[in-house]
Amino acid sequence: VKMSENSARQLRGELHYAFTPELIKQRMRCAEARQKYNDSRDISRRKRAELWRDIINDTNPLPAKAATQDLDDDLFAEDPWVEPPFYADYGTNISLGQNVFVNFNAVFIDTCRITIGARTLLAPGVQLYSGRHPLDPEVRNGTKGPEDGAEIHIGEDCWLGGNVIVLPGVRIGEGSTVGAGSVVTKVCYFYFFSFPFVLGGD
């Protein structure tokens, strides 16, 4: 299916219109897949991988089933682990590396590409916003107005604490630690903490 110019502008982070039939349909597809994932309980690694791939619209076939449940689970040992409930707009603009862990209540506004490197950990309530609205209210114009965005890239071996918010266009460098409650507005390539901590013995 040929991508419309409006969708192409979305992925480039340019002004586009989100409430067109094409983009509404894409969000509805994601919402249905996301609901199935969030409603799942006590399922196998295979089924979890299948439901996750439905969210991101990955049509690559799963590996053939192994002889035992344990062996079959091992086939997905390197897959990212995303705890439900999980929320995303499109799903198709999300890429997670091996052994990524995303704890519950994560929100990915994937208007533009969101990538997370291998072995990165996200605590509960992390929110990644790659989309944004115009600051001028006349241009913003509710559901009739345009929006834009910028890609978010989080490197390998990072740890984002609880309720961290990452804004459009941010790159977080490999190995970074972002303290709980932080709002990340700019590129960062260092370890930093924004939460109070206490050191000491008994």
Secondary structure, 3 states (H helix, E strand, C coil): CCCCHHHHHHHCCCCECCCCHHHHHHHHHHHHHHHHHHHCCCCCHHHHHHHHHHHHCCCCCCCCCCCCHHHHHHCCCCCCEECCCEEECCCCCEEECCCCEECCCEEEECCCCEEECCCCEECCCCEEECEECCCCHHHHCHHHCCEEECCEEECCCCEECCCCEECCCCEECCCCEECCCCEECCCECCCCCCCCCCCCCC
